Amino acid sequence: MARKVRVAAVSWLYAGGPTVADNRARVCDLLDQAVAEKPDIIALPETFVSQGVDTASADEIAEAVPGPTTDLVADYARKHGCYIICPLVGRHGDVLENDAVLIDRTGEIAGVYAKIHPVVQGSEFMSLEQGITPGSEAPVFETDFGKIGIQICFDLMYPQAWAELKAKGAEIVFWCSAYDGGKHLEIYAWMHNYYVVSSVQSRHARVINVLGDTVAKSGWQDRVIAETVNLDTGVFHCDFNRTAIPEIRMAYGPDVEIEVWHEEGLFTLSANREDLALADIVSEFQLESLGSYLARNRALQDAIREGREIPDLTPPYLGRQQWG
């Protein structure tokens, strides 16, 4: 069945400071707008309370988790029944981390992601982000609408965690950042076929679909975006599957959504009806997901390359036309 999720994100337009208190007031204005969209989840920018605040060390603006900023954001989550990703500099004993705190619909902390790749501070290469300690893992968080991952700013330069989140089943990856990110975000969405949602200190927050198209973007004229995405969406190669498209259309019409990427030879399929699941359509028309099709090809390639007996790789669509 359709799994529609309402996501919201904001851009800060570098309009922070001069104090942490000023930034907490600013985030309330943005949250007031975001919750009006009735989202399931809102993403806020990286370390937004310290943006534009003159500090010599991250220690000056670090907070306990939970603490004053997460408490403020948790009030919104509880009152409006949504998840909120609240990034900040977290104090964990003597350790400071660049954190993104996931707060659930009841206002409780559901998890914390610590930025794995803080950027260097200064050409001496002696410290990271004014004393930040890097995190060590990229967890996937279970929500009541699906599995999500979180990355932060400079993490964008390191593809390993983005692939790891896919392997762990992430359906949406939220990227909280100080800068826009741009093409990298679309590339990761394309490569891993999950939604990417960005929230930034800079200009352009984005919602990007599973094949890398930006479907919503904030900017100077409007700092808040909200978009409904359907997590019951599959990505398929046109090989062997393309001939089923007319049959699916004739059977279901507007109850399904089919979008073809002609040059890339791919298409997406999603169900729009509450009593119709993508898995049912896949079974009915013997479709094979892109990931499964690539793995089936790889298994044959490996067997031939290594001189092994070819395993049974017979697909459910045996005899179906491949091209043309």
N, C-alpha and C positions, 0 to 999 in steps of 0.2 A: 504494500500500500504506500501511498505518498507519505513521505516523512518530511514535512515542511518545517523548516527551522528559520526563525526570524533572527538575523544577526545585525548588530549595530556596532559602529566604530566612529572614532572622532579624530580630527586633526587639530593640533594645538596652535598652529601658525606661529610658533616660536614666541607666543605672547605671554611668557611666564615671568615670574618674579614681581617685585624684588624679594619677597619672602615666601616661605613655605605656606604660611597662612593665606597669603594672596592666591597661591596656586590651589589650595583646597577650596577657596571660594569660587575660583574659575571652574574647577571640575564640577562643582554643584550645578553651575549654569549649563554645562554640557550634558551632565547626567539628566537634568530636568528635561532637556530636549530629547535625549536618547530614550528615556523610559516612556515618553509620549508615543513612541513608535511601537510600544508593546512587544519588545524583543524577548527572545528566549535567552540571549546572551549579549553582553556589551563588552567590547575590548577598549581599554584605555591605553594611552601611550607609555612608552618606557619612562620610568622614573619621573613622572610628570610633576610631582610636588617639588622637585629640585630644579626644574627647568627655569633658567634665568636667575637663579639664586647664586650669589657670589660666595663660593666656598673654596677653601684651600684643600680640603680633604673630605672624602665621602663620609667619614666619621661624624662630621658636623650635621649631616642631614639624615643619617641612618635611623631607622625605627625598628622597634620590636615588631614581631609578627605573632599574634595580633598586636595592633597598636593604634594610634590615633587615626591614621589614614585608612587602614583597613576597616576600622570601626565606622568611620564616616561612610565609606562605600558600602559596607554591609547593611547599613540602615536602608539604603536605596534598594539593594537586592532583596531584602526582607519585605519591604513595603510594596514593591512592584513585582515580586515573584519571578525574578530573573537571575541568571548567573552574571557575574561581572569579573573580568580579569583586571586586577589592580596591581600594576607594576610599581616598585619602589626599591630603595636601597634597604635591604633587610639586615638587622643586627641579630646575629646568632652567637651569643657569647662574645668571644673576641674576634669572630669572623664576620666580615661584611660581604654580602652577596647582592648582585643585581637580580632581584627577584620579580617574578610575576605570580601574584597570589590569586588563585581561583576561589571565588566566593560563590556558594550555591544559593538556591532560591530562598532558603531559610535564613541566609545571612551567616552561615557557618563556613569556615575555611575548608575547602574540599581538597586542596593540594597546593603545592608551591613548586614552581620551576625556577631553578637558579641558572642564569645565563652561563653557558658553557664556554663561550669565547668572548670575554671582555676585551676591548681594544687597548692597545698600549697607551700609556700616558707619557708623552715626551720622547724625544729622539734618543735618550739614554737607554731606553728599553730596560728599565729597572722596576717599573710598577704598572699595574693595570687599573685604569679608571680610578685614580686617586685612592688606591688601596683595596680594590675589589678582589675577592678570591673567586676563581672560576668554579662553576658547578661541574658535575661529572656525569650526569645522565639526562636523557631526554624521555621523560615518562609520558605515557598516554593516560589521560584522565577520562574516567567513565562519567558521563552525565546522563540525565534522564532522556535525552534526545539522541545520543550517540557518543562516539569516542572522539576526543579532541587532543591536539598537541599544541605546544606553545614554543616559539622561538623568539629571541630578542636581538634586534639590531645587528651587530657584527656577526652573529650566528649565520647570517645570510651568506657569508663568504665561505662557509664550510658545509659541503653537501651531505656529509655522512649522517648527521642527525636527522636531516630532512628525509633521507631514505629510511633511516631507522624508524621514524614515526610512521611511515607507510607500512613497513613490515609489521609494526605493532597494531595496525588496524585503524590509524587515525583517519577520520572522515573530513575533518576541518583542522587546518593548522592556523593558529593565530600568531601574527608577528607584530610585536610591540617594539617601537623603534624611535630613534631620534631623527631619522632621515627617511626619505620616501621609498627607496628600494627599487621601484620601477621594474624593469624587465626580469630581473632575477626572480621575483615573486611569480610572474607569469610562467617562467620556465619551470619552477618547481611544481606548480599546479599541473602543468602539461606533463611533466615527467612522471608524476606520482598519482595523477588523477584523483586528487582531493581538492576541496575548496581551500582557498587561502584568503584570510581576512587580515588586513593590516590596520593598525592604529598608530599614529605618528605624532611626534612633536612638531613636525614640519608641515607640509601643505596637503599632501594627497593620501588620505586613507582610502583603502580599496577593498572591494569584494571581487574575488576572481573565481571563475567557475572551474570545473574539473578538466577542461581542456585549455586553460590559460587565458580566457577572455575576461577582461575587466568589465564587470556588469554594473558597478557603482563606484563612484569616486568623489571624494570631498575636495574642497579647495577654498579659495578666498571668499567665494560667494556664500558658501554653506559648509560649515565645519562638521556636520553630523550626517552620516549615511546610515541607511537601514535597507536590508534586502532580505527577501524570503528565498531560501535555497531548499532544494529537494534532495535529501540524502539518499533517497531510493532512485538513484541514477547510475546507470552502468555505461561503461565505455567498451566499444566493440570495434574490431577490425572489419573492414568491408569484405575481406576474403571469406567466402563461404556464407557469411551472414547477410550480405547485401541483398541477395535474392529474396530474403524473407521480409524486407522492408515493406513492399507493396501489400503483402499478406497481412502484416501487423496493422498497417494503416486501414485496410479494408475491414479488419475485424474490430478495431477499437477507435478509429477516428480520433476525436479530441480527448479521449480518455487516456491517451498516451502522448508523449512529446518526443519526436524524433528530430534530431539535428545532425546533419551530415557535414563533415569537414572533407570536401571533395578532393582537394589537393593532397591532403594527408592520408586519405583512404581510411578514415575513421568515422564513427558516428556515436552519438549518445542516445540513450533511450531511458525514459522515466515514466512512471505511472502517475496520473493525475487524480485517479479515483480512489477513494478511501478503502474500498473493498477489493482493490486490484493491486497485487504486489509485482514488482519487477521480476522476482524469482519465478512467479507463475508464467509470465510472458516468455521468459528465457526457456523454461521447460516446455511450454506449448510449441514454440517455434524452433526448438533445439539450437539456440544461440550459444556462442562461446565467447566469454569475456576476453578482452584484449590480453590480460595477464595470462590466462589459461592458454590462449592460442600461441603466445610467444613461448611459453614454457613447453608446449607440445612440440613446436619447431625446434627448440633448443635440445630437447631430449633426442630427437632424430639426428640433429647435427652432431651432437656429442658421440652418439653410438657409431655413426659412420666415421667420424674423425678418429676415434679410438679403436676402430676395427672390431667393435663388439657386435654381438647379435642384436638386431634391432628389436626393441621391446614392443609389446602390443600398444600401439598409440591410436587405435581406431577411434575416431571421434563420433559423437552422436549423429552427426549430419553426413555420414558416409554416402558418397554418390552425389552430393550437392555440387552445383557449379561453383568453381572458385572465383573466376573472373568473368568480365564481359557483361 
